[in-house]
Amino acid sequence: MDIQKIINDAVAKLKADDKLLANFRQNPTKVLEKLVGIDLPDDKVDPIVKGILAKLNLDDLADKAQGIVGALGGLFGKK
């Protein structure tokens, strides 16, 4: 089982569907099992859920940081 591939695939699907993302945030295990199409053992689900949440949070932070840097760039005009 390629956990990184599962995480990347799940993140792509979650980002493409706001309703699915909201459901994932409420019940990550159930949504993850639906996304991968199999009932995963608990010891496999937890690390995958944590990986997905971490990747989603990092991507959100990166988007926010990029917006802040862009806004700040206008404060310092070129000479």
C-alpha positions in Angstrom: 0.0 0.0 0.0 1.5 3.3 -1.1 0.4 5.7 1.7 1.8 8.8 0.0 -0.1 8.1 -3.2 -3.3 7.6 -1.2 -2.7 10.9 0.6 -2.0 12.8 -2.6 -5.0 11.3 -4.4 -7.3 12.0 -1.5 -6.1 15.6 -1.1 -6.7 16.2 -4.8 -10.2 14.9 -4.6 -10.9 16.8 -1.4 -9.7 20.1 -2.8 -11.9 19.6 -5.9 -15.1 19.1 -3.9 -15.9 21.6 -1.0 -18.8 19.4 0.3 -16.6 16.3 0.4 -13.9 18.4 2.2 -16.4 19.5 4.8 -17.6 15.9 5.3 -13.9 14.8 5.6 -13.3 17.4 8.4 -16.3 16.1 10.3 -15.7 12.3 9.8 -12.3 11.7 8.2 -12.2 7.9 8.6 -15.6 7.3 6.9 -14.8 9.7 4.0 -11.3 8.3 3.5 -12.6 4.7 3.3 -15.2 5.9 0.8 -12.5 7.7 -1.3 -10.2 4.6 -1.4 -13.0 2.2 -1.7 -11.9 -0.2 1.0 -12.3 -0.7 4.7 -8.9 0.0 6.1 -7.7 -1.3 9.5 -7.5 1.4 12.2 -3.7 1.2 12.3 -3.6 2.2 8.6 -6.3 4.8 8.7 -4.9 7.1 11.4 -1.5 7.9 9.7 -3.3 8.5 6.4 -5.8 10.8 7.9 -3.1 12.7 9.7 -1.1 13.0 6.5 -4.1 14.3 4.6 -4.9 16.9 7.3 -1.3 18.0 7.5 -1.1 18.4 3.7 -4.4 20.3 3.6 -3.2 22.6 6.4 0.2 23.2 4.8 -1.4 24.0 1.4 -3.8 26.4 3.1 -0.9 28.1 4.9 1.1 28.4 1.7 -1.8 30.0 -0.1 -2.3 32.5 2.8 1.4 33.3 2.9 1.5 33.9 -0.8 -1.4 36.3 -0.5 0.3 38.2 2.4 3.6 38.4 0.5 1.8 39.8 -2.5 0.0 42.4 -0.4 3.2 43.4 1.3 5.0 43.7 -2.0 2.8 46.7 -2.9 4.1 48.5 0.2 7.6 48.6 -1.0 7.8 50.4 -4.4 10.8 49.8 -6.7 13.3 52.6 -6.9 
